[in-house]
Amino acid sequence: MKPGTRLKSAACDTEVMVIRCGDGTIECGGAPMGEAKPAEAAALSAEHVNGTLMGKRYVDADSKFELLCVKPGKGSLSVDGVALVTKDAKPLPASD
């Protein structure tokens, strides 16, 4: 998978754009994400229902993965079952 790839959730409405990608399976709502929406929706996992927010970047602990949410949904993002967290914004420099 390369940066710029758009992935769609099989379990909810979430869509993300890949910014940075390592080895592993990107999941949303407990189901693997793909470039095409499946004909039949997967079940939303009870452990992965925190939701996604549009415009937010999601990263893993090692910063190997970075995803930009372009369409929000009910499922939460993870890589191989490990939850991703929102990336904090960089503070602006003080202008004294």
Secondary structure by P-SEA (a helix, b strand, c coil): ccccbbbbbccccbbbbbccccbbbbbccccccccccccccccccccccccccccbbbbcccccbbbbbcccccbbbbcccbbbbbbbcccccccc
